[in-house]
Amino acid sequence: MSMLASEPVKVAEESVFRRVLLLIARHRMLSVTVLLLVFPLFMPYTSLAINILVLGLYAVGFNLMFGYAGALSFGHAAFLGMGAYGCGIAFVKFGIPWLPSIGIGVLVATALAFVMGYLAIRTRGIYFAMVTLALSQLVYYTVFQARTWTGGDDGLRGVNLAKINLVGFEFNFLNPTVRYYVIGAFVLFALWLLSRILESPFGAVLEGLRENEARARACGYDVSRARLIAFTLSGMFCGLAGALYALHLSIVPIETLHYTMSGLAVMMAILGGMGTFFGPFVGAATILLIEDLVSLWTVHWQLFVGAIFIVFVLFFPKGIWGSLLERLRL
């Protein structure tokens, strides 16, 4: 009798959970705004929340190319890194204010994405992935050798932003809470822009390329041009993440350009859910939380991330968020 009584309760709880997820999926910008406001309350400390925001935005940029346009790139660390170095060099070497420095970092990453995309879109499949990896490594070694500007293996230091002026008020950027909400405002704007792109006719073209490139070409779409635009936009979002990362860390480590950062973007997108709006952030949060918790006990936290990644690739290929949406048929 008690078992029968518990069934309606479980159904009711699942129904409520489904309605909440449906509300999030339908009103995603409102949901993003609310989540950004309360997100630090659920994190062990604010700096971790900032890392999740920045790397989540980086994964979002990668997901635009991989999850929506269907092209796997192993070179997106170049855009994250050049966004960070562009912002850092403008701020440290030329004394440009922080806000224009962010813009310069985004422009540098976007320009690089256009050039790399122009060279890479002539290939498909694994060849596309290898070309982007090779070009990214060229960027890495070029920046590594330009020690006067970049600091080489020591990274670019001195990206120290203490105070910022916004709407007539001065804020202490060294305060983690202030830093979180300033960076969160940029992330919110980036996600609004991404939402507009995905809801536009161009967004439909991208999904058509992912599902069936031959059919999209037969319908008269310029496939190469669409991929180039997607690649450039993808680099733009990653560049913004890099610029924000530089201001958050107060340093630009050379590791932001390393190919392992490209691999991290792949893992975050797949683990969270390729081709989903919230998936990359879910993947970023999962990996960073595991690192934060497990590293308290062992330095080999990557083993746990790797094991979880293998489980999801084998049994939940649509990722955490994607599998959840599929389970609830949203």
Helices and strands as residue ranges (DSSP letters): H 2-26, H 28-38, G 39-42, H 46-63, I 64-68, H 77-92, H 98-120, H 125-145, H 147-150, G 152-154, E 156-157, E 163-166, E 169-172, H 176-199, H 201-211, H 213-218, H 223-249, E 251-252, G 254-257, H 259-272, H 279-294, H 301-315, H 319-327
